[in-house]
Amino acid sequence: MNDIIKNSIGETLRNIRKSNLLNVAEVSKNTGINKDTIYRYERGKGNDLEVLSKLLEYYQIPDFIIFFNKVYDNCHKK
């Protein structure tokens, strides 16, 4: 996967978290995902679909299609 897509995935996750007025500590506490793992995903370095799925569920994004449409839109804003 190229860096533009990876970075867009991370940026999209970060934007979703921030738009919900959440900090990483809150997300970590409520999902059981380590804070460092969340930061890694927000930097575009995550690679486990189970973790991504858990984050999307917490952010109330019902499926990958909706999320990746946001990623696609984010890639094309630049």
C-alpha positions as CSV (number, residue, x, y, z in Angstrom):
1,M,0.0,0.0,0.0
2,N,1.4,3.4,-0.9
3,D,2.3,6.0,1.7
4,I,-0.4,8.5,0.5
5,I,-3.1,5.9,1.3
6,K,-1.6,4.9,4.6
7,N,-1.2,8.5,5.7
8,S,-4.8,9.3,4.6
9,I,-6.1,6.3,6.7
10,G,-4.2,7.7,9.7
11,E,-5.4,11.3,9.1
12,T,-9.0,10.1,8.6
13,L,-8.9,8.2,11.9
14,R,-7.4,11.2,13.7
15,N,-10.0,13.5,12.2
16,I,-12.9,11.2,13.3
17,R,-11.5,11.0,16.8
18,K,-11.1,14.8,17.1
19,S,-14.5,15.5,15.5
20,N,-16.0,13.4,18.3
21,L,-14.0,15.5,20.8
22,L,-12.2,12.4,22.1
23,N,-8.6,12.2,23.2
24,V,-6.4,9.1,22.7
25,A,-6.6,8.2,26.4
26,E,-10.4,8.0,26.3
27,V,-10.4,5.9,23.1
28,S,-7.8,3.6,24.7
29,K,-9.8,3.2,27.9
30,N,-13.1,2.5,26.1
31,T,-11.7,0.1,23.5
32,G,-8.9,-1.6,25.3
33,I,-6.5,-0.7,22.5
34,N,-3.1,0.5,23.7
35,K,-2.5,4.3,23.3
36,D,0.7,3.7,21.3
37,T,-1.3,1.5,18.9
38,I,-3.9,4.2,18.4
39,Y,-1.1,6.8,17.7
40,R,0.5,4.3,15.3
41,Y,-2.7,3.9,13.4
42,E,-3.2,7.7,13.3
43,R,0.3,8.0,11.8
44,G,-0.7,5.6,9.0
45,K,1.4,2.7,10.5
46,G,-1.4,0.3,11.5
47,N,-1.8,-3.0,9.8
48,D,-4.3,-5.1,11.7
49,L,-7.8,-5.0,10.4
50,E,-9.2,-6.3,13.8
51,V,-7.8,-3.1,15.5
52,L,-9.2,-0.9,12.7
53,S,-12.5,-2.6,13.0
54,K,-12.6,-2.1,16.7
55,L,-11.8,1.6,16.3
56,L,-14.5,2.1,13.6
57,E,-17.0,0.3,15.9
58,Y,-16.2,2.6,18.7
59,Y,-16.5,5.7,16.4
60,Q,-19.9,4.3,15.3
61,I,-18.8,3.8,11.7
62,P,-20.8,0.8,10.6
63,D,-18.6,-0.6,7.9
64,F,-15.3,-0.3,6.1
65,I,-17.0,1.1,3.0
66,I,-18.1,4.2,4.7
67,F,-14.6,4.6,6.3
68,F,-12.7,4.1,3.1
69,N,-15.0,6.5,1.3
70,K,-13.8,9.1,3.8
71,V,-10.2,8.0,3.2
72,Y,-10.7,8.4,-0.5
73,D,-12.2,11.8,-0.1
74,N,-9.3,12.8,2.2
75,C,-6.8,11.6,-0.4
76,H,-8.3,13.8,-3.1
77,K,-8.5,17.0,-1.0
78,K,-4.8,17.4,-1.4
